[in-house]
Amino acid sequence: MKALLSNQPGGPEGLRIEEVPEPTPGPGELLVRVRACALNYPDVLIIEDKYQLKPRRPFAPGGEVAGEVIGMGEGVCGWSAGDRLIAALGFGGLAEQVIVPANRAIPLPAERSFEDGSALLMTYATVIHALVDRGKLEQGQTLLVLGAAGGVGIAAVEIGKALGARVIAAVSSDEKAKIAREAGADDTLVYPAGPFDKDGLKSLSQLFKDAVGPSGADVILDPVGGNYSEAALRSITWEGRFLVVGFPAGIARLPLNLTLLKSCDVCGVFWGAFAARDPKGNAAHVEQLFRWWSEGRIAPKISATYPLERAGDGIALLRDRRAAGKLVVQL
């Protein structure tokens, strides 16, 4: 079978399609023919050895798949050949076949495409965990979303609205502001590109403060990092919650006196670890996501699709922070 492999640390330009042996499912495992694999920012980091998960090389990136069961290992119950599923794996998805632990597979309804299914879990499940479990977002509160036109950002806008919040979408261009408004944002702001000097940071902070209003943001969801984090934190309300999701603009260094002055919480969001530690809680969240999806309150926004041999182009788009919505590889 074909797989897009990382043989040494580096950017997507170093990925190569190679023939590899077909995998064999072990006890409790499913063999899945991959039909679609969504790309996410961790794919940028994992091939550069900058992610918390460091697979042995060679490996295929791609942590989010949709496909069909074509084989089962010993002890698997409840699955049959031809069943459709989605799963979050961490890596391995940019291949024609992949092994999926049966207890991590989620049935994909017949009315949903493989492409849409592959684009659901890592963004929407991350965000519902972030906003519900970590952010305690309540109806009527104000949610500020950074990077609001990316995969996580759009999911945060939609789930924020589904939870009854006032959602302010912060983005880097007018085009992305339009995407955030179409996703349901109540207001948008366009922030400038860095780097920022002292005056630039002060202006950026004021931009966030003006956008959320004098009461401040109850919850801030930050999948961007860098200098944007501190500037956004300065717009938080008393006892607000600042949710740390990602760092494509760099790992932020927050002055802790701000957390004292606002009596606010800075909360890390690591959905993969949550799903492993609390599978029942994660399953309940996924059920809620499917309910919202059926009601039309959320829906994966796929902006581009690629064949397997061009998956590196999509990863490069994520690396360069030029992607809007979700990018999906079709197999």
C-alpha positions as CSV (number, residue, x, y, z in Angstrom):
1,M,0.0,0.0,0.0
2,K,1.0,3.7,-0.4
3,A,1.8,6.0,2.5
4,L,3.2,9.5,2.8
5,L,6.2,9.1,5.0
6,S,8.4,11.3,7.2
7,N,11.9,9.7,7.1
8,Q,13.8,12.5,8.9
9,P,12.8,15.6,10.9
10,G,11.9,18.6,8.6
11,G,9.1,20.3,6.8
12,P,6.5,18.9,4.5
13,E,8.8,19.2,1.5
14,G,10.7,16.2,2.8
15,L,7.7,13.9,2.9
16,R,7.7,11.0,0.3
17,I,5.2,8.6,-1.0
18,E,6.4,5.0,-0.5
19,E,5.2,1.5,-0.8
20,V,4.9,-0.1,2.7
21,P,3.5,-3.5,3.9
22,E,-0.2,-3.6,4.7
23,P,-0.8,-3.6,8.5
24,T,-2.3,-6.5,10.3
25,P,-4.8,-5.8,13.1
26,G,-4.0,-7.3,16.5
27,P,-6.4,-8.1,19.4
28,G,-9.0,-5.3,19.8
29,E,-8.0,-3.6,16.6
30,L,-9.7,-2.7,13.3
31,L,-8.0,-2.6,9.9
32,V,-9.4,0.5,8.1
33,R,-9.2,1.6,4.5
34,V,-8.7,5.3,4.8
35,R,-11.0,7.4,2.6
36,A,-10.2,10.8,4.0
37,C,-7.6,12.3,6.4
38,A,-8.0,15.8,7.8
39,L,-4.9,17.9,8.3
40,N,-4.2,19.8,11.5
41,Y,-1.4,22.0,13.0
42,P,0.0,19.1,14.9
43,D,0.9,17.5,11.6
44,V,3.3,20.5,11.1
45,L,4.9,19.9,14.4
46,I,5.1,16.1,14.5
47,I,7.2,15.9,11.3
48,E,9.6,18.5,12.7
49,D,10.0,16.6,16.1
50,K,8.4,19.5,17.9
51,Y,5.2,17.8,19.0
52,Q,4.7,16.0,22.4
53,L,4.2,12.8,20.4
54,K,7.3,11.5,18.7
55,P,6.7,8.4,16.6
56,R,9.5,6.1,15.5
57,R,10.5,6.8,11.9
58,P,9.5,6.3,9.2
59,F,5.9,7.2,9.9
60,A,3.0,8.8,8.2
61,P,1.5,12.0,9.7
62,G,-2.2,12.6,9.7
63,G,-4.0,12.1,13.0
64,E,-7.7,12.3,12.0
65,V,-9.3,9.8,9.6
66,A,-12.5,8.5,8.1
67,G,-12.8,5.2,6.4
68,E,-14.2,1.7,6.1
69,V,-13.5,-1.5,8.2
70,I,-11.8,-4.1,6.0
71,G,-10.5,-6.4,8.8
72,M,-10.7,-7.1,12.5
73,G,-8.4,-8.5,15.1
74,E,-9.3,-11.0,17.8
75,G,-11.9,-10.0,20.3
76,V,-13.5,-7.2,18.4
77,C,-17.2,-6.9,18.9
78,G,-19.8,-4.5,17.3
79,W,-18.0,-3.9,14.1
80,S,-18.3,-5.6,10.7
81,A,-16.5,-5.3,7.3
82,G,-17.8,-2.3,5.4
83,D,-18.7,-0.3,8.5
84,R,-17.9,3.4,8.2
85,L,-16.0,5.2,11.0
86,I,-14.0,8.2,12.1
87,A,-11.1,8.2,14.6
88,A,-8.4,10.4,16.0
89,L,-5.1,8.5,16.0
90,G,-2.3,11.1,16.5
91,F,-0.4,9.9,13.3
92,G,-0.6,7.3,10.6
93,G,-3.6,8.6,8.6
94,L,-1.8,9.6,5.4
95,A,-1.8,6.1,4.2
96,E,-4.2,3.8,2.3
97,Q,-4.8,1.6,5.3
98,V,-4.4,2.2,9.0
99,I,-4.9,0.3,12.3
100,V,-7.6,1.8,14.6
101,P,-8.2,0.6,18.2
102,A,-11.8,-0.5,18.2
103,N,-12.5,1.4,21.4
104,R,-11.4,4.7,19.7
105,A,-13.5,4.2,16.6
106,I,-16.7,6.2,16.2
107,P,-19.5,5.2,13.7
108,L,-19.9,7.6,10.8
109,P,-23.6,8.0,9.8
110,A,-24.3,7.1,6.2
111,E,-25.5,10.6,5.4
112,R,-22.2,12.1,6.2
113,S,-19.3,12.2,3.8
114,F,-15.9,10.7,4.6
115,E,-14.4,14.2,4.1
116,D,-16.7,15.9,6.6
117,G,-16.4,13.0,9.0
118,S,-12.6,13.2,9.0
119,A,-12.8,16.9,9.8
120,L,-14.9,16.7,12.9
121,L,-13.0,15.3,15.9
122,M,-9.7,17.1,16.5
123,T,-11.2,20.6,16.2
124,Y,-14.8,20.2,17.5
125,A,-14.0,17.7,20.2
126,T,-11.1,19.9,21.4
127,V,-13.3,23.0,21.5
128,I,-16.3,21.4,23.3
129,H,-13.8,20.1,25.9
130,A,-12.2,23.5,26.1
131,L,-15.4,25.6,26.4
132,V,-17.4,23.2,28.6
133,D,-14.9,21.5,30.8
134,R,-12.1,24.0,31.1
135,G,-13.8,27.3,30.3
136,K,-17.2,26.7,32.0
137,L,-18.7,29.0,29.3
138,E,-22.3,29.9,30.2
139,Q,-25.2,31.4,28.2
140,G,-24.9,35.1,27.8
141,Q,-21.2,35.3,28.5
142,T,-18.7,36.8,26.1
143,L,-16.3,34.5,24.3
144,L,-13.2,35.9,22.5
145,V,-11.8,33.5,19.9
146,L,-8.3,34.1,18.4
147,G,-7.5,32.6,15.0
148,A,-11.2,32.4,14.5
149,A,-11.1,31.4,10.8
150,G,-9.0,28.3,11.3
151,G,-10.3,24.9,12.0
152,V,-10.3,25.3,15.8
153,G,-11.4,28.9,15.5
154,I,-14.5,28.2,13.4
155,A,-15.4,25.3,15.7
156,A,-15.2,27.7,18.7
157,V,-17.4,30.3,17.0
158,E,-20.1,27.7,16.2
159,I,-19.9,25.9,19.6
160,G,-19.8,29.2,21.4
161,K,-23.0,30.2,19.7
162,A,-24.6,26.8,20.3
163,L,-23.9,27.4,24.1
164,G,-25.6,30.8,23.9
165,A,-22.5,33.0,24.2
166,R,-21.7,36.3,22.6
167,V,-18.8,35.5,20.3
168,I,-16.1,37.9,19.2
169,A,-13.9,36.6,16.4
170,A,-10.3,37.8,16.1
171,V,-8.7,37.2,12.8
172,S,-5.7,38.4,10.7
173,S,-7.6,39.6,7.5
174,D,-10.9,41.0,6.2
175,E,-11.4,37.8,4.2
176,K,-11.1,35.7,7.4
177,A,-13.4,38.1,9.2
178,K,-16.0,37.2,6.6
179,I,-15.5,33.5,7.2
180,A,-15.9,34.0,11.0
181,R,-19.1,36.1,10.5
182,E,-20.5,33.3,8.2
183,A,-19.8,30.8,11.0
184,G,-22.0,32.9,13.4
185,A,-19.7,35.4,15.1
186,D,-21.5,38.4,16.6
187,D,-18.6,40.7,16.0
188,T,-15.1,40.5,14.4
189,L,-11.8,42.3,14.7
190,V,-8.8,42.2,12.4
191,Y,-5.5,42.2,14.3
192,P,-2.2,43.2,12.6
193,A,0.7,40.9,11.9
194,G,3.7,40.9,14.3
195,P,6.3,41.2,15.5
196,F,5.2,43.9,18.0
197,D,7.2,46.5,19.9
198,K,6.0,47.9,23.2
199,D,3.7,50.4,21.6
200,G,2.4,47.8,19.1
201,L,1.5,45.4,22.0
202,K,-0.3,48.2,23.8
203,S,-2.3,49.0,20.6
204,L,-3.1,45.3,20.1
205,S,-4.3,45.0,23.7
206,Q,-6.6,48.0,23.2
207,L,-7.9,46.5,20.0
208,F,-9.0,43.4,22.0
209,K,-10.4,45.5,24.9
210,D,-12.5,47.6,22.5
211,A,-13.9,44.5,20.8
212,V,-15.1,42.7,23.9
213,G,-16.4,45.9,25.6
214,P,-15.9,47.4,29.0
215,S,-17.0,44.2,30.9
216,G,-14.2,42.2,29.4
217,A,-14.3,38.6,28.0
218,D,-15.5,35.9,30.2
219,V,-13.6,33.2,28.2
220,I,-10.8,33.6,25.8
221,L,-9.9,30.7,23.5
222,D,-6.3,31.0,22.2
223,P,-5.1,28.6,19.5
224,V,-2.6,31.2,18.2
225,G,-0.1,32.0,21.0
226,G,2.9,34.4,20.6
227,N,2.4,38.1,21.5
228,Y,-1.3,37.8,20.8
229,S,-1.8,35.8,24.0
230,E,-0.7,38.5,26.5
231,A,-2.6,41.2,24.5
232,A,-5.8,39.2,24.6
233,L,-5.3,38.3,28.3
234,R,-5.4,42.0,29.1
235,S,-9.0,42.1,27.9
236,I,-10.3,39.3,30.2
237,T,-12.9,40.0,32.9
238,W,-12.6,39.4,36.6
239,E,-12.4,35.7,37.2
240,G,-12.3,35.0,33.5
241,R,-10.9,31.8,31.9
242,F,-8.0,31.9,29.4
243,L,-7.8,28.7,27.4
244,V,-4.4,27.7,26.0
245,V,-5.0,25.6,22.9
246,G,-2.0,26.0,20.5
247,F,1.1,28.1,19.5
248,P,1.5,28.6,15.7
249,A,2.7,32.1,16.5
250,G,5.1,30.9,19.2
251,I,4.8,29.8,22.8
252,A,3.5,32.7,24.8
253,R,5.2,34.1,28.0
254,L,2.5,35.6,30.2
255,P,3.2,38.0,33.0
256,L,1.6,36.3,36.0
257,N,0.7,39.6,37.7
258,L,-2.1,39.9,35.1
259,T,-3.7,36.7,36.5
260,L,-3.5,38.2,40.0
261,L,-5.0,41.5,39.0
262,K,-7.9,39.9,37.2
263,S,-8.2,36.9,39.5
264,C,-8.4,34.9,36.3
265,D,-7.5,31.3,35.4
266,V,-5.1,30.2,32.7
267,C,-6.2,26.7,31.6
268,G,-4.4,24.3,29.4
269,V,-6.5,22.3,26.9
270,F,-5.1,18.9,25.9
271,W,-8.0,17.0,24.3
272,G,-6.1,13.8,23.4
273,A,-5.1,13.3,27.1
274,F,-8.7,14.1,28.2
275,A,-10.2,11.6,25.8
276,A,-7.8,8.9,27.1
277,R,-8.3,9.7,30.8
278,D,-12.1,10.2,30.6
279,P,-13.5,8.2,27.7
280,K,-17.0,8.4,29.0
281,G,-16.8,12.2,29.2
282,N,-15.4,12.4,25.7
283,A,-18.1,10.1,24.3
284,A,-20.8,12.3,25.8
285,H,-19.2,15.3,24.1
286,V,-19.0,13.5,20.8
287,E,-22.7,12.6,21.1
288,Q,-23.5,16.3,21.7
289,L,-21.5,17.2,18.6
290,F,-23.5,14.8,16.4
291,R,-26.7,16.3,17.8
292,W,-25.6,19.8,17.0
293,W,-24.4,18.6,13.6
294,S,-27.9,17.1,12.8
295,E,-29.5,20.3,14.0
296,G,-27.3,22.4,11.7
297,R,-25.6,24.3,14.5
298,I,-22.2,23.1,13.6
299,A,-20.6,21.7,10.4
300,P,-17.0,21.1,9.4
301,K,-15.9,23.8,7.0
302,I,-13.5,22.3,4.4
303,S,-11.7,24.9,2.4
304,A,-9.5,22.6,0.2
305,T,-9.0,19.0,-0.6
306,Y,-5.8,17.2,-1.8
307,P,-4.8,13.9,-3.2
308,L,-2.3,11.9,-1.1
309,E,0.7,13.0,-3.2
310,R,-0.1,16.7,-2.5
311,A,-0.8,16.4,1.2
312,G,2.5,18.2,1.9
313,D,1.0,21.3,0.2
314,G,-1.7,21.3,2.8
315,I,0.7,20.9,5.7
316,A,2.7,23.8,4.3
317,L,-0.4,26.0,4.2
318,L,-0.9,25.2,7.9
319,R,2.7,25.9,8.7
320,D,2.6,29.3,7.0
321,R,-0.7,30.2,8.8
322,R,-2.5,30.7,5.5
323,A,-5.2,28.1,5.9
324,A,-8.9,28.8,6.6
325,G,-11.2,26.2,7.8
326,K,-10.2,22.5,7.4
327,L,-7.9,20.9,4.9
328,V,-8.6,17.3,3.9
329,V,-6.7,14.7,2.0
330,Q,-8.8,12.3,-0.1
331,L,-7.7,8.7,-0.6
